[in-house]
Amino acid sequence: MTDERQVDEQYIPAEGDLPERFSLVAGGSFHALLGRFGLLGEDRLPSYTAALGLALLAWSIPAIIVILQSLSGENYSGWDYFQDPTVYCRYLLAIVILIATERMADERVTLLIQQFRDAQILDGLNRARFAAAVRRADKRSSSRVAELATLAAAFFWSVITTRIASEFSADGWEGALASDGDIMLSWAGDASAFTSNTLFLFLVLRWIWRFLIWASLLHTTSRLKLQIMPLHPDRCGGLGFLGIFPGIFSGVIIALSSVIAASFYKALPAIGDSDQLLGLAVAVWLLLVAVIFLGPLLFFMRPLYLSRERSQLEYGRLAHGHHLEFHRKWIDRKAPGQEILGSADPSSLSDLNGSVQTVHEMRTFPIDRPALVQLLLSAGLPLLVMAALWMPVGDLLKLIMGVLF
């Protein structure tokens, strides 16, 4: 019968078994299109010129058409396009961030994959399975079929939501009043639905697809046999580095929060007494962001909990036996001719106590306070800026205190 250790050694992958450069964001039809125009860097990621250029293009297409239709003499005036905060946040700020943040996200993903590979958290057959999961994720993230499906979904969603927006805001730039009194899309509304808004939604949906791929990879990894070390100083058995994970999507969160904040700012005058509604919206958004972007880390709670539970028993037995011998030696029958002063026994006693305490302090959720603060700041800062523009600072502070306490 073949020894299990020999079987595992057959599956120990060479370093090349992982993709030479796993990227959650590089590749796909969109990047190939940008490459044709020279808008990709050497790392196959969009340049900052690409981010700014696409954002200006998305904003300028409806802007030019608004000017043309407004000057055409028809019963239409879309000059409010240039005063609409949602336009600037969607087509300029959000598009720039959604594209430009790819480079930072790529660096963080690379760090996490390298840590799983190099920190001896996995070995043998489990390391080979991890390499296979990484390859599947790499293939899915650059899937042309997935990008085409995302583009189709963005297009239909854009057409539907733009028409709804024009019906709710009859005097807005998206809609125009027909001769029979019905509201129809303006030229700028049509252009926005087919181009600018489709691009914005495509970028958002593409990031959602990437998030699902990354969450699936974490789920697969959590089901492998992890070499969790309960005495690791990160208090997470060596998995504390996963606290970097929410930072991958911090740019996406800022972009979405900015669009939401602008939408609230635009709608608040029509709502009336909206302070409580604003506070509730901020609280709900922060909670939603925390649940969604910290959710994948819940996959590691079970292995961490089981490791801590097992280690508490093992180190507890070890400490009890050691302390019992210490008590017998120095309390029950003091060793003849020996003094405790200068003996190594108290030092080993203290070291073992520290080890047991470390095991009991081991966390079962691999996130730390700085990572959580970064996540909540990314989600809340645009909303706080919007609230500061809407209400006096004193009222804003009272609202924040009411939400927190």
Secondary structure, DSSP 8 states (H G I E B T S, - for coil): ---HHHHHHHT---GGGS-TT--SSS-SHHHHHHHHTT-B-TTSSB-HHHHHHHHHHHHHHHHHHHHHHHTTTSS---GGGGG-HHHIIIIIIIHHHHHHTHHHHHHHHHHHHHHHHHSSSS-HHHHHHHHHHHHHHHHHHT-HHHHHHHHHHHHHHHHHHHHHHHHH-TTSTTEEE-TTS-EEE-HHHHHIIIIIHHHHHHHHHHHHHHHHHHHHHHHHHHTS-----TT-TTSSTT-GGGGGGGGGGHHHHHHHHHHHHHHHHHHHHHH-S-HHHHHHHHHHHHHHHHHHHHGGGGGGHHHHHHHHHHHHHHHHHHHHHHHHHHHIIIIIS--TT--STT-SHHHHHHHHHHHHHHHHT--SS---HHHHHHHHHHHHHHHHHHHHHHS-HHHHHHHHHHHH-
